[in-house]
């Protein structure tokens, strides 16, 4: 135990049982209002900055849920990054400005391929297939688009389970405040250790609650991007039943 941590617990003991109880009332009030412990105890009104990703608390009682949420968070972030990197790779290969839209990039490719590319399906993934040899630069452009197409399909598959799974985990996480209150009442001298996790828990629950929407949004965006590419070359997306 560190000196500062030991001193904090020593200070908590020194204020007596009545003082501990009053301190816990403030802390639990902060929990009920959705404030971080430091805000409730210090009377601060500033909102704590939201964490960008799920973090672990170091407390296994909570982390058995947050480890799963962290993996889901990574999957959604991965899908979002795949969309951005796919767009970046396509525009770079075509020598277009980085802010060029995907429809503009695909219109450029359609003009340079001059009807020599069609869409084929393999393993549920659309691929632009040249009917004859293309100049090296145009071939690189086609390959960049195919790379994006394949990554997009994989990303959609990777987040398909997230809305349902994250909703179940959020339900478990939302029960943590009551568990914390019970633990504080039972072990008041461990309050500092327990309360240290509340801010992270609150942020994690907010992030987790946003995951179903994030997964749905990125899935729609990826499907839209795939459709823009595929339909430009005479294909259909989503593929028709039985398409290969």
C-alpha positions in Angstrom: 0.0 0.0 0.0 1.4 3.4 -1.0 2.1 6.1 1.7 -0.6 8.4 0.2 -3.2 5.6 0.1 -2.3 4.6 3.7 -2.6 8.2 4.8 -6.0 8.5 3.2 -7.4 5.5 4.9 -5.8 6.6 8.2 -7.5 10.0 7.8 -10.8 8.2 7.1 -10.4 6.2 10.3 -9.5 9.3 12.3 -12.8 11.2 11.5 -14.8 8.6 13.4 -17.8 6.4 12.5 -20.2 9.4 12.3 -17.8 11.3 10.0 -17.5 8.2 7.8 -21.2 7.8 7.6 -21.7 11.5 6.6 -18.9 11.2 4.0 -20.6 8.1 2.6 -23.9 9.9 2.4 -22.3 12.6 0.2 -20.6 10.0 -1.9 -23.7 7.9 -2.4 -25.7 11.1 -3.2 -23.1 11.9 -5.9 -23.5 8.3 -7.2 -27.3 8.7 -7.4 -26.9 12.0 -9.2 -24.5 10.6 -11.7 -21.6 12.7 -10.4 -18.0 11.5 -10.1 -17.0 10.9 -6.4 -14.6 13.9 -6.4 -17.4 16.2 -7.7 -19.9 15.0 -5.0 -17.4 15.4 -2.1 -15.8 18.6 -3.2 -19.0 20.3 -4.4 -17.7 20.9 -7.9 -20.2 21.6 -10.7 -17.8 21.1 -13.6 -18.7 18.0 -15.6 -16.0 15.3 -15.8 -14.7 14.8 -19.3 -16.1 11.6 -20.9 -13.8 8.8 -21.5 -13.4 7.8 -25.2 -13.2 4.1 -24.6 -14.1 1.5 -22.0 -11.5 1.3 -19.2 -11.0 -1.3 -16.5 -11.4 -0.4 -12.9 -8.9 -2.9 -11.4 -11.8 -4.4 -9.5 -12.7 -7.9 -10.7 -16.3 -7.6 -9.5 -16.8 -4.9 -12.2 -14.2 -5.8 -14.7 -15.7 -9.2 -15.6 -18.4 -7.1 -17.4 -16.1 -4.3 -18.6 -13.6 -6.6 -20.2 -16.4 -7.9 -22.5 -17.6 -4.3 -23.1 -14.0 -3.3 -23.9 -13.8 -5.9 -26.7 -17.1 -4.8 -28.1 -15.9 -1.2 -28.0 -12.7 -2.2 -29.9 -14.9 -4.0 -32.6 -17.0 -0.9 -33.2 -13.9 1.4 -33.2 -12.3 -1.1 -35.7 -15.3 -0.9 -38.0 -15.2 2.9 -37.9 -11.5 3.0 -38.6 -11.9 0.5 -41.5 -14.4 2.8 -43.2 -12.0 5.8 -42.8 -8.9 3.9 -43.9 -10.7 2.4 -46.9 -11.8 5.9 -48.1 -8.2 7.2 -47.5 -6.6 4.3 -49.5 -9.0 4.8 -52.4 -8.5 8.5 -52.7 -4.7 8.2 -52.4 -4.5 5.5 -55.1 -6.5 7.7 -57.4 -4.6 10.9 -56.6 -7.7 12.7 -55.4 -7.9 15.2 -52.6 -8.4 13.6 -49.2 -11.8 15.3 -48.8 -13.1 13.8 -52.1 -16.3 11.9 -51.6 -16.6 8.2 -52.3 -19.2 8.8 -55.2 -16.7 11.1 -56.8 -13.9 8.6 -56.4 -16.0 5.8 -57.9 -17.1 8.1 -60.8 -13.4 8.7 -61.5 -12.6 4.9 -61.5 -15.6 4.2 -63.7 -14.3 6.7 -66.3 -10.8 5.3 -66.2 -11.8 1.7 -66.5 -14.0 2.4 -69.5 -16.4 -0.5 -69.0 -13.6 -3.1 -68.6 -14.6 -3.9 -64.9 -17.6 -5.8 -63.6 -18.7 -7.0 -60.2 -18.3 -10.6 -59.1 -19.3 -12.2 -55.8 -17.1 -14.6 -53.8 -17.8 -15.7 -50.3 -20.3 -13.0 -49.8 -17.8 -10.3 -50.8 -18.1 -8.2 -53.9 -15.0 -7.8 -56.1 -14.3 -5.6 -59.1 -13.0 -7.9 -61.8 -11.3 -6.5 -64.9 -12.2 -8.2 -68.2 -8.8 -7.3 -69.6 -5.4 -6.0 -68.6 -5.4 -2.4 -67.2 -2.7 0.2 -67.0 -0.7 -0.2 -63.7 -2.2 3.0 -62.2 -5.8 2.0 -62.9 -5.0 -1.6 -61.7 -3.8 -0.1 -58.4 -7.0 2.0 -58.1 -9.1 -1.2 -58.6 -7.1 -3.0 -56.0 -7.6 -0.2 -53.5 -11.3 -0.3 -54.0 -11.4 -4.1 -53.7 -9.4 -3.8 -50.5 -12.0 -1.4 -49.1 -14.9 -3.6 -50.2 -13.5 -6.7 -48.5 -12.6 -4.8 -45.3 -16.1 -3.2 -45.2 -17.8 -6.6 -45.5 -15.6 -8.0 -42.7 -16.3 -4.9 -40.5 -20.1 -5.4 -40.9 -19.8 -9.0 -39.8 -17.6 -8.1 -36.8 -20.2 -5.7 -35.4 -23.4 -7.6 -36.3 -23.7 -9.1 -32.8 -22.9 -5.9 -30.8 -26.3 -4.3 -30.4 -27.8 -7.3 -28.7 -24.7 -8.3 -26.7 -23.9 -4.8 -25.5 -27.5 -4.2 -24.4 -27.3 -7.3 -22.2 -23.9 -6.1 -20.7 -25.2 -2.6 -20.1 -28.1 -4.0 -18.1 -25.6 -5.8 -15.8 -23.4 -2.7 -15.5 -26.4 -0.5 -14.5 -26.8 -2.7 -11.4 -23.3 -1.7 -10.2 -24.4 1.4 -8.3 -26.7 -0.6 -6.0 -24.0 -3.1 -5.4 -21.5 -0.3 -4.6 -24.0 1.3 -2.1 -24.4 -2.1 -0.4 -20.7 -2.6 -0.2 -20.1 0.9 1.2 -22.7 0.3 3.9 -21.1 -3.1 4.8 -17.5 -2.0 4.7 -17.3 1.8 5.3 -13.5 1.8 5.9 -13.0 0.5 2.4 -14.9 3.4 1.0 -11.9 5.1 -0.7 -11.0 1.9 -2.6 -14.5 1.3 -3.7 -15.3 4.9 -4.6 -12.2 5.2 -6.7 -14.0 3.0 -9.3 -17.3 5.0 -9.5 -16.1 7.6 -12.0 -14.8 4.9 -14.4 -17.9 2.8 -14.0 -20.2 5.8 -14.8 -18.2 6.6 -17.9 -18.1 3.0 -19.0 -21.9 2.6 -18.7 -22.4 5.8 -20.8 -20.0 4.5 -23.5 -21.5 1.0 -23.5 -25.0 2.5 -23.8 -24.0 4.2 -27.0 -22.6 1.1 -28.6 -25.8 -0.3 -30.1 -26.3 3.0 -31.9 -22.7 3.3 -33.0 -22.7 -0.3 -34.4 -26.0 0.4 -36.2 -24.7 3.7 -37.7 -21.4 2.3 -38.9 -23.1 -0.7 -40.4 -25.5 1.5 -42.4 -22.6 3.7 -43.5 -20.6 0.7 -44.7 -23.5 -0.8 -46.5 -24.1 2.5 -48.2 -20.5 2.8 -49.3 -20.5 -0.8 -50.7 -23.7 -0.1 -52.6 -22.2 3.1 -54.1 -19.3 1.0 -55.4 -21.1 -2.1 -56.5 -24.0 -0.4 -58.3 -21.6 1.9 -60.2 -20.3 -1.3 -61.9 -23.7 -2.9 -62.6 -23.9 -5.0 -59.4 -26.5 -5.2 -56.6 -26.1 -4.7 -52.9 -27.1 -6.3 -50.7 -26.6 -9.3 -52.9 -29.7 -11.1 -54.1 -30.5 -14.4 -52.3 -28.3 -17.2 -53.8 -25.8 -14.8 -55.3 -22.3 -16.1 -55.4 
